[in-house]
Amino acid sequence: MTIDIDESYLLAQLKALLSIDSPTGYTDEVVRYCSRELERLGLTPELTRRGAIRTVRQGSRRKGARAIVSHVDTLGAQVKAIKENGRLELVPIGHWSARFAEGAKVTIYTYSGAFRGTILPLKASGHTFNEEVDTLPVGWAYVELRIDAMTRSAAETRALGIDIGDTVAIDTGTEFHDNGFINSRHLDDKAGVAICLAAIEALERNSARTPVDTHWLFTIAEEIGVGASSIVSAEIASMLTVDNGTTAPGQNSSEFGVTIAMADQTGPFDYHLTKKLVDLCDENRIPYQKDVFRYYRSDSASALEAGHDIRTALVAFGIDASHGYERIHKHALVSVAKLVSAFAVSPVNIVRDVEEISSGTEGFTSQPMEPAEQPAARSRTPEQQQPVGNRPSPSVV
């Protein structure tokens, strides 16, 4: 069954999500928004104590369910100290470089209300510091937050109601371009959430039937490594994470099509679930590429580290400059949404996964061990058989 994705709906959801500040620890409003949208789509969201969302779209069977997860939280910062000049020292929420914080417009959320400001390097004026502006090191110790309010001392800043621990949300600077490119901070993972909502909308619009229940999960603390640790229930046998893939030198990710992750810093993803995604791309003519991420983890890692015995995989939309000034293309968003929908309606291949533990190996999976078939060797002249340059001869190999 081919599931058509409503591109306009997907992009509208992304735009709405990007307009809501949601650094880890300050996600209540985005949780409320997603819950309302899920209800509008006909589903019933359930919330954990802190706000992670689970909604189950019923299938033909409850046990051996599938989960599809994205995260609503983003990078941000917190007030570490109030300086004598009234400005704020910061620590990051999540892992991101202060190089991308310099010049950022921000909102400071306090118990008494919100304030606006800008993150600046300690030496921000060329008229004052001349070449020292360019030689200042990069790091969170070398930036400060200038508050857009009347304050020139720590006492005046405290009098505003600003205090240590207050959350700092970074403006997105979002731009949607006519050629399909989207520039914005926090596309990780607001774009993943929009993809999941678009897949749900498409399944509902097509009255699509699924072989097992599908648990749609939206986590609230992925950027600090907690992620899906406490939202996975015992019925789930396999979990597909939707997140960003890094397009950069040395990587095979792309801003177009689907990027299927084969491994991240925690190790390989599940062989059988990953192969299923590759097969679904081939069957549905969804363009894709594979990649391995060395400095990356996702909701899949947090679920496994929490002790959940589930198969996990990761599909990604390619992002340029991840955790910095991010850019994506809508082609990848629609491609991933198509794959997520195809996965939800696809047949269950490993029937044994219905049970958490089964006796013996009957029905257990197998991985190919036989030598691959080689293409017939072409005859070569003696000159062609000689090694070229630094390429070793067959006898050396």
Secondary structure, DSSP 4 states (H G I P E B T S, - for coil): ------HHHHHHHHHHHHTS--BTT--HHHHHHHHHHHHHTT---EE-SS--EEEEE--S-STTEEEEEEE--B-EEEEEEE-TTS-EEEEEESS--GGGTTT-EEEEEETTEEEEEEEEESS--HHHHTTHHHHSPPSGGGEEEEESSS-SSHHHHHHTT--TT-EEEEP---EE-TTSEEE-TTHHHHHHHHHHHHHHHHHHHTT---SS-EEEEEES-GGGT-GGGTT--TTEEEEEEEEEEEESTT----SSSEEEEEEETTEEPPHHHHHHHHHHHHHTT--EEEEE-SS---HHHHHHHTT---EEEEEEEEEESTTSS-EEEHHHHHHHHHHHHHHHHSPPS-GGGGSSS-SSSTT------SPPPPPPPPP--TTTTS--TTPPPTTT-
